[in-house]
Amino acid sequence: MNQNKGKKIVLMLLVGIIVFSTLEEAAAFGVTAPYWKENPLTMVPDETKKITFTLQNMIGDEDIAIAVEIVKDENYLTHLGTSNIYTVPAKTKDIAVPFEIHVPLTAKPGTTLPIEINFLTTAQAGSGQLALGMGVTKVFDIIVSGEQIKTEEPQI
């Protein structure tokens, strides 16, 4: 009976080794953000602002593909990139992902507008291997301020 138990353990270890050897090399990536939950963005009604997130791939020797997805809220946030898929080469820390935020004129001061963006790894075309999907979610708030933007009137 102990001999059968030993064979099962060895068999399970072999299956585990085979499964993990077919997985793609571990890919780790990061996303730097100008704003986060504890550091919200303050804007006034009818203000537009461009912001940039930065993708990093400093661990491993493989390039990775990252898909960008706005979860909340497309009413205020627009992705300005030409594609929602970014290739991040290995040992890179400066791939810009541009967005534009617009707070509508009708937004009431004191309102909080939640923003959520997903950055997800995608399978590399033609890799032929299983890949573990990874993702990073960036969440921050836009606080609508009551102060209006000061514009200088031309002197006549």
Legacy VTK file of the C-alpha trace (Angstrom):
# vtk DataFile Version 3.0
C-alpha trace
ASCII
DATASET POLYDATA
POINTS 156 float
0.000 0.000 0.000
2.854 2.428 0.806
4.462 1.531 -2.506
1.292 2.575 -4.422
1.159 5.825 -2.473
4.784 6.538 -3.430
4.041 5.854 -7.115
1.074 8.245 -7.021
3.230 11.003 -5.538
5.940 10.511 -8.176
3.310 10.469 -10.934
1.718 13.700 -9.613
5.128 15.373 -9.486
5.877 14.357 -13.083
2.506 15.666 -14.275
3.153 18.941 -12.423
6.596 19.309 -13.988
5.202 18.651 -17.474
2.368 21.155 -17.034
4.640 23.908 -15.697
7.280 23.294 -18.364
4.668 24.055 -21.057
3.787 27.390 -19.510
5.360 30.518 -20.914
8.197 32.078 -18.944
6.769 34.174 -16.129
6.061 37.665 -17.311
5.771 40.484 -14.870
4.804 43.992 -15.794
3.985 47.170 -14.004
1.913 50.270 -14.591
2.857 53.632 -13.143
-0.022 56.020 -12.630
-0.177 59.764 -12.071
-3.260 59.333 -9.843
-4.538 56.612 -7.526
-7.211 56.132 -4.857
-5.320 58.137 -2.208
-4.163 60.744 -4.763
-7.267 61.817 -6.718
-7.361 64.233 -9.632
-9.162 67.525 -8.988
-10.795 69.231 -11.953
-13.480 71.849 -12.545
-16.579 71.543 -14.747
-15.798 71.756 -18.487
-12.068 71.143 -17.911
-10.089 68.779 -20.141
-6.766 67.258 -19.125
-4.362 64.766 -20.711
-2.755 62.162 -18.459
-0.301 59.354 -19.162
0.147 55.934 -17.584
3.464 54.162 -18.170
3.951 50.431 -18.837
7.036 48.562 -17.589
8.455 45.109 -18.335
11.635 44.917 -16.274
11.521 41.228 -15.270
12.187 38.430 -17.747
13.566 38.391 -21.258
10.315 38.210 -23.226
8.322 41.020 -24.784
4.726 41.137 -23.577
1.510 42.461 -25.073
-0.790 44.489 -22.839
-4.446 45.232 -23.612
-5.896 48.453 -22.190
-9.560 48.470 -21.193
-11.534 51.330 -19.653
-13.868 49.795 -17.096
-15.197 53.078 -15.588
-16.037 55.633 -16.948
-15.930 56.157 -20.706
-18.161 59.212 -20.266
-15.175 61.114 -18.854
-12.124 59.126 -19.964
-10.902 58.554 -23.538
-7.944 56.390 -24.546
-5.836 58.388 -27.027
-3.651 55.527 -28.281
-3.916 54.265 -31.853
-4.534 50.736 -30.541
-5.644 49.271 -27.235
-2.824 46.668 -27.476
0.693 47.752 -26.492
3.845 45.699 -27.050
6.185 46.207 -24.117
9.720 45.015 -24.913
11.743 43.255 -22.232
13.789 45.559 -19.972
11.592 48.553 -20.839
10.005 50.995 -18.404
8.703 53.869 -20.516
5.837 52.834 -22.793
3.332 55.712 -22.609
-0.427 55.074 -22.573
-2.180 58.424 -23.111
-5.689 59.321 -21.970
-7.828 62.435 -22.003
-10.239 63.290 -19.214
-13.108 65.706 -19.697
-15.377 66.817 -16.882
-18.689 67.966 -18.350
-19.958 71.483 -17.746
-22.993 69.990 -15.995
-20.863 68.226 -13.321
-21.736 69.513 -9.866
-18.920 70.677 -7.562
-18.224 68.098 -4.855
-19.098 65.204 -7.157
-16.721 62.233 -7.314
-16.262 60.566 -10.696
-14.732 57.078 -10.347
-12.220 55.898 -12.957
-11.062 52.291 -13.446
-8.660 51.019 -16.115
-7.528 47.409 -16.662
-4.139 46.529 -18.131
-4.169 42.826 -19.107
-1.567 40.567 -20.681
-2.617 38.965 -23.951
-1.302 35.826 -25.642
1.572 36.470 -28.039
0.674 35.413 -31.569
2.283 32.159 -32.587
3.806 31.396 -29.189
2.281 27.914 -29.202
2.501 27.748 -25.413
0.037 28.170 -22.616
0.246 31.573 -20.985
-0.849 32.710 -17.567
-2.880 35.887 -17.876
-1.961 38.728 -15.573
-3.616 42.031 -15.003
-3.241 45.319 -13.200
-6.218 47.513 -12.375
-5.731 51.223 -11.759
-8.476 53.009 -9.855
-8.706 56.688 -8.967
-11.303 59.397 -8.520
-11.845 62.718 -10.200
-13.056 65.236 -7.643
-15.095 68.027 -9.218
-14.035 71.309 -7.657
-16.181 74.418 -7.359
-13.385 76.722 -8.485
-13.677 77.787 -12.090
-10.701 77.985 -14.433
-9.375 81.538 -14.586
-9.011 82.789 -18.125
-7.568 86.152 -18.978
-9.810 88.421 -20.991
-8.017 90.280 -23.766
-7.552 93.955 -22.963
-9.205 96.288 -25.470
LINES 1 157
156 0 1 2 3 4 5 6 7 8 9 10 11 12 13 14 15 16 17 18 19 20 21 22 23 24 25 26 27 28 29 30 31 32 33 34 35 36 37 38 39 40 41 42 43 44 45 46 47 48 49 50 51 52 53 54 55 56 57 58 59 60 61 62 63 64 65 66 67 68 69 70 71 72 73 74 75 76 77 78 79 80 81 82 83 84 85 86 87 88 89 90 91 92 93 94 95 96 97 98 99 100 101 102 103 104 105 106 107 108 109 110 111 112 113 114 115 116 117 118 119 120 121 122 123 124 125 126 127 128 129 130 131 132 133 134 135 136 137 138 139 140 141 142 143 144 145 146 147 148 149 150 151 152 153 154 155
